[in-house]
Amino acid sequence: MMLSSYEQDYRRSLEHPELFWSEQAKAIDWFHSPERVMEEDSNGVVRWFGGGKLNTAWLALDRHVEAGRGTRSR
């Protein structure tokens, strides 16, 4: 039985989380790129994308205006 693309991605995210999420992060327009993808402390708590910064206003609105879609309501 062949796995769907979703199932393949899901499996990869479990088997190789740092690699998987590092690839996904490339699709994000970072304000400041993360220095680390994944860090796990001695208690097993994982922190993702350490040092990375996002600009929510840019991602949600400004980049669309800059791309010429500022007058579109849908």
Secondary structure, DSSP 8 states (H G I E B T S, - for coil): ----HHHHHHHHHHHSHHHHHHHHHTTS--SB--S-SEEE-TTS-EEESTT-B--HHIIIIIHHIIIIITT---
